[in-house]
Amino acid sequence: GSDVCSSDLHVRGVTVSSNGTLVGGLMGQFNGSTNEAIRNSYATGSVTGSDNVGGLIGVFGPASAGVSPMLFNSYATGAVALSSGATGTHLGAVGGAIRGALSALFFDSSTTGQSDSNATAKTTAQMQGTAASGNLQSTDLGTAFRLVTGDYPLLCKYGAPANCPSDSDLVSGQLN
C-alpha cells in the first residue's frame, strides 16, 4: 500500500449531534492502515452521541490486528457529551478504541468537560494565544499553525506561518 497523510484538516464551530455511535468533531471513525496518518488537525464544535464519542474522532484505527495508523499534531476544544439516556464512552479527544499511534494530541479540558488518558489535557488559557507555544509541545506550531491572540492556534492556508502574515491567509471557519 501507499503512504497516505491527511493534513491540515479542521472543523471549526460545527455542532455534531447524533443518537448513534462513532461520533467525533472531525470524523466518526478513521480506518487508516499502517503508514496512513492524520496530522495538523483540529475540531472546535460540540459533539454528542451515544457511544464512542470524541472531541476529535469517535474511534481511531481499524479492527485489524497489526495495523497502526498515526494521529498527531491535533487538538479538540468543543464540549463532548452523551445523548440523553446513553451510557457509552465519551472522551476529550478520541472517544473509543485506539488502534494506532498517537503523538502531540491535545484537548481543552475546560471546554470539552472530559478527561482522556490518550491525549494531553490543557486549559483554555494554556491552549490560546502565545501561551500555546510553550504548552502544546511537539506540535507543528512553527510549520502549520499560527498563534492567534485570544484564540486557539489556526492552520495556515499555505503551510508555514511565515506564509500567512495576515488574518486573510489563515484557514477560515469554512471547510477548506
Secondary structure by P-SEA (a helix, b strand, c coil): cbbbbbccccccbbbbbcccccccccccccccccccccccccccbbbbccccccccccccccccccbbbbbccccccccccccccccccccccccccccccccbbbbcccccccccccbbbbccccccccccccccccccccccccccccccbbbbcccccccccccccccccccc
